[in-house]
Amino acid sequence: MMYIVYLTTNILNNMIYVGVHKTESLKFDGYLGNGINRFKSNIINPKTKFQFAVKKYCYDSFKRTIIKTFDFILKSILLIR
């Protein structure tokens, strides 16, 4: 198990979102951020700005880039602060 610090970018308006995600491998698992998984999520009632943006612009308008990987959550959180 590892933690990634990622940057999700809306490729239409260049808005960026930074977060931490726990994952099993570096292979893209569909997670874009804020509880949104490209393969599993259905955004019917968005609650955050990011969820509203994904609903408005669609999943294909977002690209996730891994900034750094960590073995421990605390180190990953310290990086984004």
C-alpha positions in Angstrom: 0.0 0.0 0.0 1.3 3.5 -0.8 0.1 7.0 -0.8 0.3 9.4 -3.7 0.2 13.2 -3.7 -1.5 14.1 -7.0 -2.5 17.1 -9.0 -5.7 16.9 -10.9 -6.1 19.5 -13.7 -9.1 20.5 -15.6 -7.7 20.7 -19.1 -10.4 23.1 -20.3 -9.9 25.9 -17.8 -6.5 24.9 -16.1 -8.0 24.8 -12.6 -6.0 22.5 -10.3 -6.8 20.3 -7.4 -4.2 18.8 -5.1 -4.7 15.8 -2.8 -3.5 12.5 -1.3 -4.8 9.1 -2.3 -4.1 5.6 -0.9 -3.5 3.1 -3.7 -2.0 -0.3 -4.4 0.0 0.6 -7.5 1.0 3.5 -9.7 -1.3 2.3 -12.4 -4.2 4.7 -12.8 -7.2 3.4 -10.8 -9.7 6.0 -11.9 -9.5 8.2 -8.8 -9.5 11.9 -9.8 -10.0 13.3 -6.3 -12.5 14.3 -3.7 -14.3 10.9 -3.8 -14.6 10.9 -7.6 -13.6 7.7 -9.3 -13.9 7.8 -13.1 -14.9 4.1 -13.2 -17.2 3.9 -10.2 -18.6 7.4 -9.4 -22.0 8.7 -10.4 -22.2 12.4 -9.5 -25.9 13.0 -9.0 -25.7 15.3 -6.0 -22.3 17.0 -5.9 -21.3 18.6 -2.6 -17.9 20.1 -3.2 -16.5 22.5 -5.8 -14.5 19.7 -7.4 -17.5 17.5 -7.7 -19.5 20.3 -9.3 -16.7 20.8 -11.7 -16.6 17.2 -12.7 -20.3 17.1 -13.2 -20.2 20.3 -15.3 -17.1 19.4 -17.5 -17.3 15.6 -17.5 -14.6 13.1 -16.5 -12.7 13.4 -19.7 -11.8 17.0 -19.0 -9.6 16.1 -16.0 -6.1 14.7 -15.9 -4.4 13.3 -12.7 -0.6 13.6 -12.4 1.3 12.0 -9.6 3.6 14.5 -7.8 5.2 12.1 -5.4 4.7 8.7 -3.7 5.1 7.8 0.0 4.9 4.7 2.2 3.3 6.7 5.1 0.3 9.0 5.1 1.9 11.6 7.4 4.8 12.3 5.0 2.3 12.8 2.1 0.2 15.2 4.1 3.2 17.2 5.1 4.1 17.7 1.4 0.8 19.3 0.5 0.8 21.7 3.5 
